[in-house]
């Protein structure tokens, strides 16, 4: 149902073209084939500007080795946790997985079905450590973690809803298979995205923005890019991001700790903010969620 008022009720002529309606202020993200560390640091890393690097992962064995058949044949019997939109809904499943299933069965699902069923933050360092050897860690930034190498999987049509990473790390996110649309917003845009308090989340529909329910969206300034298979997206620390799987696919993320201010912010998120959110959800899931929603809609 449209969120725009009916002209029969308002008495106003709303017969304007879709081009006259308020739209999000989204800019394209620059793409380069490769980039030198100094230029990357000065032009993107330090000023917190996103960038797509098209050939950063071209030399990785993972680019030709990590096929769907590889995961099925070599690691198909592993049990994995899968998630749907219930992960962010109030109640007993809040911040919990939907179910556990065989990895091979999950790969079959994402390759054949269009649904919201995802794997995320799957740490291959601890789960399938030999896969880390298939990645040539880039020298663009120092201190890329070799202990937290996360993979993300999703069916066509799956959506990773708007959020920022709780630890505030910088991320190099490489699409290993399939393509996806990515929306990015600087951390400071949280007020315009109607952030829910005590969370890293926003519940706006960024693809079909409702400017009546979420009026601050009119002021939101961010980026949009289609990340093709093989490309790497630099997501600066604290950036809001929203992913839409245009094809079945999976990606790997390399992480780099933020500066001290960002680290302290991340520690607060992990050890103060998130525990309070989980505790209150256990005590009163519906009431707590409603309070967060009211604050998100009214506090700005």
C-alpha positions in Angstrom: 0.0 0.0 0.0 1.3 3.4 -0.9 2.4 5.7 1.9 1.4 8.8 -0.1 -1.9 10.5 0.7 -4.9 10.0 -1.6 -5.7 13.2 -3.5 -9.4 12.6 -2.9 -8.8 12.9 0.8 -6.5 16.0 0.6 -8.2 17.9 -2.2 -4.7 18.4 -3.7 -3.5 17.5 -7.1 -0.9 14.8 -6.6 -0.7 13.8 -10.3 3.0 14.3 -10.6 5.5 12.1 -12.4 7.6 9.7 -10.4 10.6 11.9 -11.1 9.0 14.7 -9.0 8.7 12.5 -5.9 11.4 12.8 -3.2 14.3 10.5 -3.9 17.3 9.4 -1.9 20.5 11.3 -2.5 22.6 8.4 -3.7 26.0 8.8 -5.4 27.9 6.1 -7.4 30.9 4.6 -5.9 34.1 5.0 -7.8 35.6 1.9 -9.4 39.3 1.3 -10.2 41.1 -1.7 -11.5 43.9 -1.6 -8.9 45.3 1.1 -6.6 48.6 1.7 -4.7 48.6 1.6 -0.9 49.6 5.2 -0.5 46.9 6.5 -2.8 44.3 4.2 -1.2 45.3 5.4 2.3 45.3 9.1 1.5 42.2 9.2 -0.8 39.9 6.6 0.7 41.0 4.9 4.0 41.8 8.1 6.0 38.9 10.2 4.7 36.5 7.2 5.0 35.4 7.1 1.4 34.2 3.8 -0.1 35.8 2.4 -3.2 35.4 -0.6 -5.5 38.6 -2.3 -6.6 37.9 -4.6 -9.6 41.0 -6.8 -9.6 42.2 -6.9 -6.0 41.2 -10.6 -5.8 42.2 -11.6 -9.3 45.2 -13.5 -8.2 43.5 -15.4 -5.4 43.2 -19.2 -5.8 39.7 -18.7 -4.3 38.5 -16.9 -7.4 38.6 -20.1 -9.5 38.5 -22.7 -6.7 35.5 -21.6 -4.7 32.7 -22.9 -6.9 29.3 -24.1 -5.6 30.4 -27.7 -6.5 33.6 -27.2 -4.5 31.8 -26.3 -1.3 29.3 -29.2 -1.9 31.9 -31.9 -2.6 34.6 -30.8 -0.2 32.6 -29.4 2.7 29.0 -30.4 2.1 28.6 -32.5 5.3 29.5 -29.6 7.6 26.5 -28.2 9.6 25.9 -24.5 9.2 23.5 -22.0 10.7 21.2 -20.2 8.4 19.1 -17.0 9.0 16.1 -15.2 7.6 14.4 -11.9 8.4 13.4 -13.2 11.9 16.9 -12.4 13.0 15.9 -8.8 13.5 12.3 -9.3 14.6 11.3 -9.0 18.2 10.8 -12.3 20.1 12.6 -15.5 21.0 14.4 -15.7 17.7 15.9 -12.2 17.9 19.5 -12.3 16.9 19.3 -16.1 16.5 19.5 -18.5 13.6 16.5 -20.0 11.9 17.9 -23.5 11.8 20.9 -25.7 11.2 21.4 -27.7 8.0 24.1 -29.4 5.9 26.3 -27.0 4.0 25.7 -29.0 0.8 21.9 -28.7 1.2 22.2 -25.0 1.8 24.3 -24.5 -1.3 21.6 -26.4 -3.3 19.0 -24.1 -1.8 20.7 -20.8 -2.7 21.4 -22.0 -6.2 17.9 -23.1 -6.9 15.5 -21.0 -4.8 14.6 -17.3 -4.5 14.0 -16.6 -0.8 15.5 -14.8 2.2 17.8 -17.4 3.5 21.3 -16.3 4.4 24.5 -17.3 6.1 26.6 -14.5 7.5 29.7 -14.0 9.7 30.8 -17.5 8.8 34.3 -17.5 10.1 36.3 -19.8 7.7 39.4 -19.4 9.9 37.7 -21.4 12.6 35.3 -23.5 10.6 37.3 -24.4 7.4 40.8 -23.0 8.1 42.4 -24.3 5.0 40.3 -21.9 2.9 42.2 -19.0 4.3 45.2 -20.3 2.2 43.2 -19.5 -0.9 43.3 -15.8 -0.2 46.3 -13.5 -0.9 45.9 -10.9 1.8 46.3 -7.5 0.2 48.8 -4.9 1.4 46.5 -1.9 1.0 46.1 -1.6 4.8 48.0 -2.9 7.7 46.7 -5.4 10.3 44.1 -7.2 8.3 42.8 -9.9 10.6 43.7 -13.5 9.8 41.6 -14.8 12.6 38.3 -13.3 11.6 37.8 -14.0 7.9 34.0 -14.0 7.3 31.9 -15.4 4.5 28.4 -14.4 3.6 25.9 -16.4 1.5 22.5 -15.7 0.1 19.8 -16.8 -2.3 18.7 -14.5 -5.1 16.4 -11.9 -3.6 17.8 -12.2 -0.1 18.3 -8.9 1.7 20.8 -8.0 4.4 18.9 -5.1 6.1 20.5 -1.8 6.8 23.0 -1.9 9.7 26.6 -1.0 10.6 29.2 -3.5 11.9 29.1 -3.6 15.7 32.9 -3.5 16.1 33.3 -0.5 13.7 36.0 -2.3 11.7 37.0 -1.4 8.1 36.0 -4.1 5.6 37.2 -5.3 2.2 34.2 -7.2 0.9 34.8 -9.4 -2.2 32.0 -10.9 -4.2 33.3 -14.4 -4.9 30.2 -15.6 -6.8 27.2 -13.7 -8.1 26.5 -10.0 -8.0 24.6 -7.8 -5.5 23.4 -4.2 -5.0 25.0 -2.4 -2.1 23.8 0.8 -0.4 26.2 2.6 1.9 25.8 5.6 4.2 28.4 7.2 6.5 27.9 6.5 10.2 26.7 10.1 10.9 23.7 9.4 8.7 22.2 7.2 11.4 19.8 10.0 12.4 18.5 10.2 8.8 18.1 6.4 8.7 16.1 6.4 11.9 18.4 4.2 13.8 16.8 2.1 16.5 18.4 2.9 19.8 20.6 0.2 21.5 21.1 -1.4 18.1 23.3 -1.2 15.0 20.1 -1.3 12.9 17.7 0.7 10.8 14.4 -0.7 9.6 13.9 1.6 6.6 13.1 0.1 3.3 15.9 1.7 1.3 14.7 0.4 -2.0 11.2 1.8 -1.5 11.7 4.7 0.9 8.6 5.7 2.9 9.2 9.5 3.5 5.9 9.7 5.5 6.8 7.1 8.1 10.6 8.0 8.0 10.7 11.7 7.2 14.5 12.1 7.8 15.1 9.8 4.9 14.6 12.9 2.7 17.9 14.2 4.0 19.9 10.9 3.9 23.1 11.1 1.7 24.8 7.9 0.7 26.0 5.6 -2.1 24.7 2.9 -4.3 26.7 0.3 -6.4 26.2 -3.0 -8.1 29.1 -5.1 -7.0 30.0 -7.6 -9.7 31.5 -11.0 -9.2 35.3 -10.7 -8.5 35.1 -7.1 -7.3 36.1 -5.9 -3.9 34.2 -3.1 -2.0 36.0 -1.1 0.6 33.4 -0.3 3.4 34.9 2.3 5.8 34.5 1.6 9.5 31.1 2.5 10.9 29.4 2.8 7.5 25.8 1.7 7.3 25.3 -1.0 4.6 22.4 -2.7 3.0 22.8 -5.7 0.6 20.4 -7.0 -2.0 21.4 -10.3 -3.7 20.6 -9.9 -7.4 21.9 -13.4 -8.0 22.6 -16.4 -5.7 26.0 -15.7 -4.3 28.6 -15.5 -1.6 31.4 -13.2 -0.6 34.3 -13.0 1.8 35.2 -10.1 4.0 38.6 -9.1 5.3 38.6 -6.8 8.4 40.9 -4.2 9.7 40.5 -2.6 13.2 39.6 1.0 13.4 41.7 3.7 15.1 41.5 3.9 18.8 38.4 6.0 18.9 36.6 3.6 16.6 37.8 0.6 18.7 36.5 2.1 21.9 33.2 2.8 20.2 33.2 -0.9 19.0 33.9 -2.1 22.6 31.0 -0.1 23.9 28.7 -1.5 21.2 29.8 -5.1 22.0 30.0 -5.0 25.8 27.4 -2.4 26.8 24.9 -1.6 24.1 24.3 -5.1 22.7 24.0 -6.9 26.0 21.4 -4.4 27.2 19.4 -4.9 23.9 19.5 -8.7 24.3 18.5 -8.6 28.0 15.6 -6.2 27.4 14.4 -8.4 24.5 14.3 -11.4 26.8 12.4 -9.5 29.5 9.8 -7.8 27.2 10.4 -8.4 23.5 7.3 -6.7 22.1 7.4 -3.8 24.6 11.1 -3.2 24.1 10.9 -3.3 20.3 7.9 -0.9 20.3 9.9 1.5 22.5 12.8 1.4 20.1 10.5 2.0 17.2 8.9 4.9 18.8 12.3 6.5 19.6 13.5 5.8 16.0 10.4 7.5 14.6 10.2 10.5 16.9 13.5 11.3 18.5 14.9 13.1 15.5 
